[in-house]
């Protein structure tokens, strides 16, 4: 059992952009096949550049703010309440297009590449 609080964890940077803070609630190895469970805060104008994960699906849930996620070049609007699944090997980029922080709660699940 692990009991944790978002407000008691130390924020770090996402690997794709040091200006985007993330707070990890479950780290790799703590709840297989979940790779990570975290919350990221994108300041206005920040971008997590296009990338793909070979063996991980990612699920993003928009807590607050506005933005876009491009998956394989197709752009989708991000707004509060939206949930997006990115499959393994799909190239994706997340952008804050609003004037407030874009807050995403997300997790990765180990999954064979398709």
C-alpha positions in Angstrom: 0.0 0.0 0.0 1.2 3.5 -0.8 -0.6 6.6 0.4 0.5 9.9 -1.0 -0.7 13.5 -1.5 -0.1 15.7 -4.5 0.6 18.6 -2.2 3.3 16.8 -0.2 5.4 15.7 -3.2 8.3 17.7 -4.6 7.8 19.0 -8.1 10.5 18.2 -10.8 10.7 19.0 -14.5 9.4 16.9 -17.3 12.1 15.4 -19.5 10.8 17.1 -22.6 10.9 20.7 -21.3 12.5 22.0 -18.1 10.0 24.8 -17.8 7.1 22.3 -17.3 6.8 21.1 -13.7 5.5 17.6 -12.8 4.7 16.0 -9.5 5.0 12.3 -9.5 2.5 10.3 -7.4 3.5 6.8 -8.5 7.1 6.2 -9.8 8.3 3.5 -12.1 8.1 0.1 -10.5 5.6 1.0 -7.8 2.4 -0.2 -9.5 3.3 -2.3 -12.6 2.2 -2.1 -15.4 1.7 1.6 -14.6 5.0 3.3 -15.4 4.2 6.7 -13.9 1.3 8.6 -12.5 1.8 12.4 -12.3 0.5 15.9 -12.7 2.2 18.4 -15.0 1.7 22.1 -15.1 2.5 23.9 -18.4 2.9 27.7 -18.1 1.3 29.7 -20.9 3.1 29.1 -24.2 5.1 26.1 -23.0 5.4 23.0 -25.3 6.4 19.4 -24.6 7.9 18.8 -28.0 6.9 16.0 -30.4 8.0 12.6 -29.1 6.9 8.9 -28.9 7.2 6.1 -26.4 8.0 2.6 -27.8 6.4 0.5 -25.1 4.1 2.9 -23.2 0.6 4.2 -23.7 -0.1 7.5 -22.0 -3.4 8.8 -20.7 -3.9 12.6 -20.2 -6.7 14.2 -18.3 -7.1 18.0 -18.4 -7.7 19.4 -14.9 -7.6 23.1 -15.9 -6.4 25.4 -18.6 -6.5 25.2 -22.4 -4.2 23.8 -25.0 -3.7 21.4 -27.8 -2.3 17.9 -28.3 -1.0 16.9 -31.7 -1.0 13.1 -32.3 0.6 11.9 -35.5 0.1 15.5 -36.8 -3.6 15.7 -36.0 -4.4 18.5 -33.6 -7.0 18.0 -30.8 -8.2 20.7 -28.4 -7.4 20.3 -24.7 -9.9 21.8 -22.2 -11.0 20.9 -18.7 -12.6 17.4 -18.5 -11.0 16.1 -21.7 -9.2 12.7 -21.6 -6.8 11.6 -24.3 -5.2 8.2 -24.9 -1.9 8.1 -26.8 -1.0 4.7 -28.0 2.6 3.3 -28.0 4.8 4.7 -30.9 2.3 7.6 -31.7 4.2 10.8 -32.0 2.6 13.5 -29.8 3.2 17.1 -28.7 1.4 19.0 -26.0 1.1 22.8 -26.1 -0.5 25.4 -23.7 -2.3 27.8 -26.0 -4.1 29.6 -23.2 -3.2 32.5 -20.8 -3.3 30.3 -17.7 -1.4 27.2 -16.6 -2.5 24.0 -18.4 -2.7 21.3 -15.7 -2.7 17.7 -16.9 -2.9 14.6 -14.7 -1.5 11.7 -16.6 -0.2 8.1 -16.4 1.8 5.7 -18.6 1.0 2.1 -18.9 3.5 -0.5 -20.2 2.1 -1.8 -23.4 3.7 -3.7 -26.3 4.3 -1.6 -29.4 1.7 -1.9 -32.1 
